[in-house]
Structure formats: structure tokens, C-alpha cells
Amino acid sequence: MHIRVSLSAETPLTFRDGRDAARATTLNYIPGSTLLGGLAESYLRNSNSKIAFDDWFLRGKIRFSNLYPAKFAVETLQDSAIPVRPLPLTASSCKRFSGFHFGTKAENEHRHGVTDILIPLFLFTLSGEHAIDILEPFSECPTCQAPLERFAGFFRRGQNLAEIGVAAKSQALRTRTGINYATGATMQGILYSRAVLPKGANFWGEWHVADAAASDFQMFVEEAVDAGSVRIGNNRTRGMGRITMNLSECEAEDTELLQKRIEAFNRLLHFDAARFAIPTPAALYVPLTLTSDAILYDRLLRPQLQITDDYLRSVWGLAGAQVIYQVAGVRRIESWNTVWGLPKADDLAIAMGSVFLIALPTNDPDTFQRLYTLQEQGIGARRIEGFGAVRVADAFHIEHLQASGGYR
């Protein structure tokens, strides 16, 4: 079962990216591991049922996906039923006036649109890096001729192609003085600041919950939140971390819808390939876009910082699969186990937004079913903490081709 999660900050929130106490910055989203830890801590304080605790927080019956910022300037994008996802690393916009063409006319004067460069970059690579003409429309902004650069953030797509926007960035800085523990008074010369997500900030996510556990788990969350016993993030002893949450069941997409997205991507890819006489021998080309960081290990338990042919074939049964293009980043994961009061082992992860384009020799129903299972289950380790979420053939990679001038 898919559960839609809407969360609002009752007090400021802060999520330190790592264990370094000297860092003043905060993540701009809520990690799934933080939500798992906060709910698990609340459960241990208020219940003694070990069976439910193991099922909910240890055995993978619930996958606590990340919650992403859901505050948008345009009213039509405030609908909590619409997903929020991180922009892929292939999203690009004008360096001087970046942003989507959506909103008022005055706002659009300072936004020159967003495009996606996955297909042009892939075809350029497939041509042996000879078809330079395919990259020319994506070398500079068509409005002001400024360079294009990566456009990052979290976006929500509305009911039609024109309704798309990036979540507003909302961070505040809190400055505090140090306290002398011997006297209980302010310590001279100690002044520090912390970046926080402000009170009233909204977040959106989608959790996967086993059908048998859904009713009891939802009741527990509602009661714990109403009682104010759930706190998340850092600096909770300073009054931060209080939240409200709303959980509601939502429908998961089916295999047929995923197949339509894959086929649409292939039609546009083949159309561009034909224009530049670039051969595309595979039966199917499928982009895999990470919507959260993914932790993978090889057979010797070393960090694996890319999706490989062997992984797709041996783990997911995609016979003949080949990763033929990728745009990927790396992130170090440093986290803390609240229940145990101990640090977790560090991990290296493939960064959210990374895109891997794979070629498949067949396009039969079994292939589409395996891709659907991959999307539903996610990839890699620590998936119950929100890692490894993946989107198969995200429509973002082709929608720019349907917009005026290739920019939205």
C-alpha cells in the first residue's frame, strides 16, 4: 500500500548533514532515516509491543521515504495529492535567469525556462562524440545567450504540461550564545549560528506500507503526533523538531502507465536519433532516475557508486541490460542511531537526481514487469530509511521536448 504523507513544522527543524557539530548548515528536506528514528523513539517510550516494533521499524514492512519541501509560490501547485520529487542532474537552466516558465508575467520575465539534456547528451555519446550539432541548442540560453548550468531543487508537476514549479527555498538562521555550565549564565566569547527550516514549512512524501500493518501503523502515528511525542532532527532540547503529520492512502501507478512512459521516451529518442542519422540498435532505452540517495555494495561489500550491467542482470533479472550513459554524483552518508545512542557506519551513496540510461534487448511484457518491480521496491541497501528510491522513465526527461522552444 502507498501512503501519502504531508508534514508541517510546528517549530523550526534542523537536519545536520553529517555528525560534525561545527556545521551550521541543514538539509533542506527531511530524511527518511530521521522520520524512522523519531517514530521509533516515540513508540519505545509509549508502548511495550516488541512484535509491532520489529515489523514496523526493522523488518522492512514500512519504507520511510524522504519528505521533500512542498511550499510553492503558485496556488495551483499547493495540492498535497501531487508528488514532489528532486530534479534530475540533467535539468538545466539559464545561469542568469533560472527557473520554470510558470506563474505571473512579471515573474516569468526573470525566468528563462528549464530544459533537460539527457537525450542530447546520450545521442552525442552514441555518435562517438561526433554529432556536435545535437548539443548546440543546449549550449546557451536562447533568450539571453548566457551559459546553461545545472538547475537543482525539488519540483511538482500540476495537471497539465504548463503547471510545473520548483519548491521555494525557506531557511532561516538562528544565532545563540553559549552557556557556562558552572554558573548557568551566558559564556563570554561564545556565539554560534544554526541554519533551520522555519516554523510552518511543509513537506511531502510517499511511504510504502505492508497492507497488514497499514491500519495499526496509521493509528499509532496519528495518536503519537496528536500527543506531541514525536520530535525529529537536531537541537530538540532547544525546542526544535515538533511536527504535525497527515497520512492518507493513495493509488500506486500500474505497469501499463509505466510502459506508456517508456514508449513515449523511446519515440522521442528515436525521432532525434533519426534527425542526426545516429543508429539506435537496442529494442528499448530506459532512463532510471534516483529520487533519493542510493547505497549499493559490490560482491566484496565495497561501495558501488554506479548502477552496473551485472547488478541489473543478477538482481533484477534484466537479461542483456547495459548501462550506456550516466550522469551521477556521490554523497557521503553520516548518520546517527537515536535508539541505540550510537553513530551508524559511514556509507558512500549515489546522489539523488543521478540518471542512468540503460539499453535492453527486448520489450516484452516480462521486461516491463521487471522494471515496474524495480521502481516499486527500490535499489540497494537501507531502503526502509528512504534510500534507493528510483523512478523509471520519468516524464521530466521528455516533457521539455513538447514545450515551446524546448524550455518550460
C-alpha positions in Angstrom: 0.0 0.0 0.0 1.2 3.5 -0.8 0.6 6.1 2.0 0.8 9.8 1.2 2.5 11.8 3.9 2.0 15.6 4.5 4.1 17.1 7.3 4.2 20.6 8.7 6.8 22.0 11.1 5.3 23.2 14.4 8.7 24.5 15.5 11.9 25.1 13.4 13.6 22.0 12.2 17.2 21.3 11.5 18.9 18.2 10.0 22.7 18.3 10.1 24.3 16.8 7.1 26.8 14.6 9.0 28.0 14.3 12.6 30.2 17.4 12.6 28.9 19.6 15.4 30.6 22.6 13.9 28.5 22.6 10.8 26.0 25.4 10.7 24.0 24.2 7.6 20.9 22.0 7.4 19.5 19.6 4.8 16.5 21.2 3.0 14.5 18.0 3.1 13.5 15.5 5.9 15.5 12.2 5.6 13.5 9.0 5.9 16.0 7.8 8.5 15.2 10.8 10.7 11.4 10.0 10.5 12.0 6.3 11.2 14.2 7.2 14.3 11.7 9.8 15.6 8.7 7.5 15.3 10.7 4.5 16.7 11.8 6.6 19.7 8.2 7.7 20.4 7.0 4.1 20.1 9.5 2.8 22.6 8.5 5.5 25.1 4.8 4.7 24.9 4.4 1.0 24.0 5.9 -2.3 25.0 4.9 -4.4 22.0 8.1 -5.8 20.5 6.4 -7.6 17.7 4.9 -4.4 16.2 8.2 -2.5 16.7 10.2 -5.2 14.8 7.6 -5.3 12.0 7.4 -1.5 11.6 11.0 -0.4 12.1 13.3 -3.3 11.5 11.9 -5.9 9.1 11.1 -3.6 6.1 7.3 -3.8 6.2 7.4 0.0 6.1 9.7 2.1 3.9 10.1 5.6 5.3 10.9 7.6 2.2 12.3 11.1 2.4 9.9 14.1 2.7 10.6 16.9 0.3 9.7 20.7 0.6 6.2 21.4 -0.6 5.8 25.2 -0.5 5.2 26.7 -3.9 4.6 30.2 -5.0 1.8 29.3 -7.3 -1.5 28.3 -5.7 -2.3 25.5 -8.2 0.8 23.7 -7.1 -0.2 23.6 -3.4 -2.3 20.4 -3.9 -0.9 17.8 -1.5 -2.1 15.0 -3.7 0.6 15.8 -6.3 4.1 14.3 -5.8 7.2 16.3 -5.1 10.5 15.0 -6.5 14.1 16.1 -6.8 15.1 17.5 -10.2 17.4 15.1 -12.1 21.0 16.1 -12.6 20.3 16.5 -16.3 18.0 19.5 -15.7 19.5 22.8 -17.0 18.5 26.4 -17.0 19.9 29.9 -17.7 22.8 30.9 -15.4 21.4 34.4 -15.0 17.6 33.9 -15.0 17.0 30.3 -14.0 13.5 28.9 -13.3 10.4 27.4 -14.9 8.1 29.4 -17.2 5.1 29.3 -14.8 3.4 32.0 -12.7 2.7 35.7 -13.4 4.0 37.6 -16.4 6.2 39.7 -14.1 7.7 36.5 -12.6 8.4 35.0 -15.9 10.5 38.0 -17.0 13.1 36.8 -14.5 12.8 33.1 -15.6 14.1 31.8 -18.9 12.9 28.3 -18.5 14.2 24.8 -17.7 15.2 22.1 -20.1 16.5 18.5 -19.8 19.7 17.5 -21.7 19.6 13.7 -21.2 18.6 12.7 -24.7 21.0 15.2 -26.5 24.0 14.1 -24.3 23.2 10.4 -24.8 22.9 10.7 -28.6 26.1 12.7 -28.7 27.8 9.9 -26.8 26.2 7.2 -29.0 27.5 9.0 -32.1 31.1 8.5 -30.9 31.1 12.2 -29.8 30.9 13.3 -33.5 27.4 14.8 -33.7 28.2 18.1 -32.1 25.2 19.8 -33.8 22.9 18.0 -31.4 24.3 19.9 -28.4 24.3 23.4 -30.0 20.7 24.3 -28.9 21.7 23.4 -25.3 25.0 25.3 -25.0 23.4 28.7 -24.1 20.2 30.3 -23.1 18.1 31.0 -26.2 16.7 34.2 -24.6 19.8 36.0 -23.4 22.7 33.7 -24.6 24.1 33.2 -21.1 25.5 29.8 -20.4 23.3 27.0 -19.2 24.0 25.3 -15.9 22.5 22.6 -13.7 19.2 23.5 -12.2 18.7 21.9 -8.8 15.8 21.7 -6.3 12.5 19.9 -5.8 9.7 20.2 -8.3 6.0 19.5 -8.5 4.1 18.9 -11.8 0.5 20.0 -12.0 -2.4 18.7 -14.1 -1.0 19.9 -17.4 2.4 20.5 -19.0 2.5 24.2 -18.2 1.9 23.7 -14.5 5.3 23.0 -13.1 7.4 24.8 -10.5 10.3 24.4 -8.0 9.7 24.5 -4.3 10.6 27.7 -2.5 13.8 27.7 -0.6 13.0 28.6 3.0 15.8 28.6 5.5 16.4 30.8 8.5 19.5 31.5 10.7 19.3 31.3 14.4 22.1 32.8 16.5 22.6 31.7 20.1 25.1 32.3 22.9 26.9 29.5 24.7 26.1 28.7 28.4 28.6 28.2 31.2 27.5 25.0 32.9 29.2 26.0 36.1 27.4 29.3 36.5 24.3 28.8 34.3 25.0 32.1 32.7 26.0 33.2 29.2 29.6 32.3 28.4 31.6 35.2 27.2 33.0 34.9 23.7 30.7 32.0 22.7 28.3 32.9 19.9 27.1 30.4 17.3 24.5 30.2 14.5 22.5 27.3 13.1 20.6 27.2 9.8 17.0 25.9 10.3 13.9 25.2 8.3 11.3 27.6 9.7 8.1 27.0 11.6 5.3 26.4 9.1 7.4 24.7 6.5 5.5 22.0 4.6 6.9 18.7 3.3 5.5 15.8 1.1 6.4 12.2 0.7 5.1 8.7 -0.1 5.7 5.7 2.1 5.3 2.0 1.2 3.4 0.1 4.0 2.5 -3.5 4.0 -1.2 -3.9 3.8 -1.4 -5.9 7.1 0.4 -3.2 9.0 -1.2 -0.1 7.5 -4.2 0.4 9.8 -2.4 0.0 13.1 0.6 2.0 12.0 -1.5 4.9 10.8 -3.4 4.9 14.1 -0.1 4.9 16.0 1.3 7.9 14.0 -1.9 9.9 14.4 -2.0 9.3 18.2 1.7 10.0 18.7 1.6 13.2 16.7 -1.5 14.4 18.5 0.1 13.8 21.8 3.2 15.8 20.7 5.5 12.8 21.4 7.2 12.8 18.0 10.3 15.1 17.7 12.7 14.9 14.8 16.1 16.3 13.8 18.8 18.0 15.8 18.5 20.5 18.7 15.4 19.0 20.1 16.4 20.0 23.6 16.2 23.6 22.4 12.6 23.3 21.4 13.0 22.3 17.8 11.7 19.3 15.9 7.9 19.3 16.8 5.7 18.4 13.8 2.2 17.5 12.7 1.6 14.8 10.1 -1.3 13.7 7.9 -1.3 10.2 6.4 -3.7 9.1 3.7 -3.9 6.2 1.3 -3.1 6.8 -2.3 -3.1 4.8 -5.5 0.1 3.4 -7.0 0.6 3.6 -10.7 0.3 0.4 -12.6 2.6 -1.4 -15.2 0.5 0.0 -18.1 1.2 3.6 -17.1 4.9 2.9 -16.7 5.0 1.2 -20.1 3.4 4.2 -21.7 6.1 6.5 -20.3 8.9 4.2 -21.5 7.4 4.0 -25.0 7.0 7.8 -25.1 10.6 8.3 -24.2 11.7 5.9 -26.9 9.6 7.6 -29.6 11.2 10.9 -28.9 14.7 9.5 -28.6 14.3 7.6 -32.0 13.0 10.8 -33.6 16.0 12.8 -32.6 18.4 10.0 -33.5 16.9 9.8 -37.0 17.3 13.5 -37.5 21.1 13.2 -36.9 21.4 9.7 -38.5 22.5 8.1 -35.3 21.8 4.3 -35.1 19.9 3.1 -32.0 20.2 -0.7 -32.1 18.6 -1.7 -28.8 15.0 -2.7 -28.6 14.4 -0.4 -25.6 16.1 2.5 -23.9 15.1 3.3 -20.4 16.3 6.1 -18.0 16.5 5.3 -14.3 16.4 8.4 -12.2 17.2 8.3 -8.5 14.7 10.2 -6.4 16.8 9.7 -3.2 20.4 8.8 -2.5 21.1 5.1 -3.2 23.6 2.9 -1.3 24.9 -0.1 -3.3 27.6 -2.6 -2.5 29.6 -4.9 -4.8 30.2 -8.6 -4.0 33.0 -7.7 -1.7 30.8 -5.2 0.2 32.7 -2.2 -1.1 30.7 0.9 -2.1 29.4 0.7 -5.6 29.0 4.2 -7.0 27.1 3.4 -10.2 24.4 1.0 -11.4 26.2 -1.7 -13.4 25.1 -4.2 -16.0 25.8 -7.1 -13.7 23.6 -5.6 -11.0 20.6 -5.2 -13.3 21.0 -8.7 -14.7 21.7 -10.6 -11.5 19.5 -8.7 -9.0 16.6 -7.7 -11.3 16.7 -10.4 -14.0 17.0 -7.9 -16.8 18.8 -10.2 -19.2 21.2 -8.4 -21.6 20.8 -5.0 -19.9 23.5 -2.5 -20.5 24.2 0.9 -18.8 25.2 3.0 -21.8 25.1 6.5 -20.3 25.0 8.1 -16.9 25.0 11.4 -15.1 25.7 10.7 -11.5 27.0 12.3 -8.3 28.4 10.9 -5.0 27.5 11.7 -1.4 28.9 10.6 1.9 26.2 9.4 4.4 27.0 10.1 8.1 24.1 9.4 10.4 23.2 8.6 14.0 21.0 5.9 15.6 18.8 7.6 18.2 17.5 4.4 19.8 21.0 3.0 20.3 22.6 6.3 21.0 25.5 5.4 18.6 26.7 6.6 15.2 26.0 4.4 12.2 28.7 3.3 9.9 29.5 5.8 7.2 28.3 5.0 3.7 29.1 6.4 0.2 25.9 6.8 -1.9 25.0 7.6 -5.4 23.4 11.1 -5.1 19.7 11.7 -5.6 19.0 13.1 -9.1 21.5 10.8 -10.8 20.3 9.3 -14.1 21.3 6.0 -15.7 20.2 5.2 -19.2 20.0 1.5 -19.9 19.6 -0.4 -23.1 17.5 -3.6 -23.2 17.4 -6.2 -26.0 13.7 -7.0 -25.5 10.5 -5.0 -25.0 8.1 -7.9 -24.0 5.6 -7.7 -21.1 8.1 -9.5 -18.7 10.6 -6.7 -19.2 8.1 -4.0 -18.3 7.0 -6.0 -15.3 10.6 -6.3 -14.0 11.1 -2.6 -14.5 7.9 -1.9 -12.6 9.1 -4.1 -9.7 12.4 -2.3 -9.7 10.6 1.0 -9.3 8.2 -0.3 -6.6 10.9 -2.0 -4.5 13.8 0.5 -5.0 17.5 -0.4 -5.2 20.4 -1.1 -2.8 20.7 -1.1 1.0 18.8 0.7 3.8 15.7 1.1 1.7 13.5 1.3 4.8 15.3 4.5 5.7 14.4 6.1 2.4 17.4 5.3 0.4 17.3 3.8 -3.1 14.1 5.3 -4.5 14.1 5.2 -8.3 11.8 6.5 -11.0 11.7 4.6 -14.3 11.4 6.7 -17.4 10.4 9.9 -15.6 8.4 12.1 -17.9 10.5 15.1 -16.9 13.1 13.8 -19.4 10.8 14.3 -22.4 8.3 17.0 -21.4 10.7 19.8 -22.4 10.7 18.5 -26.0 6.9 19.1 -26.1 7.2 22.7 -24.8 7.7 25.8 -26.9 11.4 26.1 -27.7 12.3 23.1 -25.6 12.1 25.1 -22.4 9.4 25.1 -19.7 
